């Protein structure tokens, strides 16, 4: 195996290990509904792109204080 190929595999392996560890931290700590999420959780949530941008930026159509009765 040539040196360049070996280096590429090493870098790829380290990247996979890092991503698996980062995923494990998020899953272990859990996703929370706290007012201020940890910075790492915010970054993962934004990069993940599971929620479309327009839905993420949408405002709640219900008011905070609904009319009584």
C-alpha positions in Angstrom: 0.0 0.0 0.0 1.4 3.4 -0.9 2.0 6.1 1.6 -0.7 8.4 0.2 -3.3 5.7 0.4 -2.3 4.7 3.9 -2.5 8.4 5.0 -6.0 8.8 3.3 -7.3 5.7 5.1 -5.9 7.0 8.4 -7.6 10.4 8.0 -10.8 8.7 7.0 -10.7 6.4 9.9 -10.0 9.3 12.4 -12.9 11.2 10.8 -15.3 8.3 11.3 -14.2 7.8 14.9 -14.7 11.5 15.6 -18.2 11.6 14.0 -19.2 8.4 15.9 -18.0 10.0 19.2 -19.8 13.3 18.5 -23.0 11.4 17.7 -22.6 9.4 20.9 -22.2 12.5 23.0 -25.4 14.1 21.5 -27.3 10.9 22.0 -26.0 10.4 25.6 -26.6 13.9 26.7 -29.9 13.8 24.8 -31.7 16.5 23.0 -33.4 18.9 25.4 -36.1 21.5 25.4 -34.2 23.8 27.7 -34.3 27.5 26.8 -30.6 27.6 26.1 -29.3 24.4 24.5 -25.6 23.7 24.7 -23.6 25.2 21.7 -22.6 21.7 20.4 -26.3 20.7 20.3 -27.2 23.8 18.4 -24.5 23.2 15.9 -25.5 19.6 15.3 -29.2 20.6 15.0 -28.4 23.2 12.4 -26.0 21.1 10.4 -28.2 18.1 10.5 -30.8 19.8 8.2 -33.6 17.5 9.4 -36.0 20.5 9.6 -36.3 22.7 6.5 -35.1 26.3 6.9 -38.5 27.9 6.3 -40.1 25.6 8.9 -37.2 26.2 11.4 -37.7 30.0 11.0 -41.5 29.9 11.1 -43.3 31.6 14.0 -45.9 29.9 16.2 -49.4 30.9 14.8 -50.9 30.6 18.3 -50.4 33.4 20.7 -48.6 33.0 24.0 -51.7 34.0 26.0 -54.8 32.6 24.4 -58.1 34.3 24.9 -60.0 33.0 28.1 -63.2 31.2 27.7 
